[in-house]
């Protein structure tokens, strides 16, 4: 498991939501970042200092930072 690379303003609020099949994370400054977009996403939540996205087929992807390269399947 990799260390979190989320900027402090995201870790302060730890707010994640799904809108129109897209997972978004909101910072304490009000900025939103889109992480994943897929019709099979069923849930997304903060687990420790990472966002975990859950898919219908049972797959989970852990985002340890706001960029696409900062993710890993778990």
C-alpha positions as CSV (number, residue, x, y, z in Angstrom):
1,X,0.0,0.0,0.0
2,X,1.3,3.4,-0.9
3,X,1.4,6.5,1.2
4,X,-1.2,9.2,0.6
5,X,-0.3,12.0,-1.8
6,X,-3.5,14.0,-1.3
7,X,-3.0,17.7,-0.7
8,X,-3.9,18.9,2.8
9,X,-7.0,20.7,1.7
10,X,-8.6,17.4,0.6
11,X,-7.6,15.6,3.7
12,X,-9.1,18.3,5.9
13,X,-12.7,17.7,4.6
14,X,-12.5,14.1,3.2
15,X,-15.6,14.7,1.2
16,X,-16.4,12.4,-1.8
17,X,-19.6,12.1,-3.8
18,X,-20.9,10.5,-7.0
19,X,-22.7,12.6,-9.6
20,X,-23.7,11.3,-13.1
21,X,-21.5,8.2,-12.8
22,X,-18.4,10.3,-11.8
23,X,-16.6,10.2,-8.5
24,X,-15.7,13.7,-7.2
25,X,-13.6,14.8,-4.2
26,X,-14.1,18.3,-2.7
27,X,-11.4,20.3,-1.0
28,X,-11.8,22.6,2.0
29,X,-11.5,25.5,-0.5
30,X,-14.5,24.2,-2.5
31,X,-12.6,22.9,-5.5
32,X,-13.7,19.6,-6.9
33,X,-11.6,16.9,-8.6
34,X,-13.0,14.1,-10.8
35,X,-11.4,10.8,-10.1
36,X,-13.3,8.1,-12.0
37,X,-16.2,7.9,-14.5
38,X,-18.0,4.6,-15.1
39,X,-21.6,3.5,-15.1
40,X,-20.7,0.5,-12.9
41,X,-19.5,2.6,-10.0
42,X,-21.7,1.8,-6.9
43,X,-19.9,3.5,-4.1
44,X,-16.9,5.7,-3.2
45,X,-15.6,6.6,0.2
46,X,-12.5,7.7,2.1
47,X,-10.7,4.9,3.8
48,X,-7.9,6.3,6.0
49,X,-6.1,8.8,3.7
50,X,-7.2,7.4,0.3
51,X,-10.4,7.3,-1.7
52,X,-11.7,3.8,-2.6
53,X,-14.1,3.4,-5.5
54,X,-16.3,0.3,-5.6
55,X,-17.6,-1.3,-8.8
56,X,-20.5,-3.6,-9.5
57,X,-18.2,-6.5,-10.5
58,X,-16.5,-6.4,-7.1
59,X,-13.4,-4.6,-8.2
60,X,-12.0,-1.8,-6.0
61,X,-9.6,1.0,-6.9
62,X,-7.7,3.0,-4.3
63,X,-6.8,6.6,-5.2
64,X,-3.9,7.7,-3.0
65,X,-3.7,11.1,-4.8
66,X,-5.7,13.3,-7.1
67,X,-4.0,12.2,-10.4
68,X,-4.8,9.2,-12.5
69,X,-1.4,7.7,-12.0
70,X,-1.9,7.8,-8.2
71,X,-4.2,4.7,-8.1
72,X,-4.0,1.0,-7.5
73,X,-6.4,-1.9,-7.7
74,X,-7.0,-3.6,-4.4
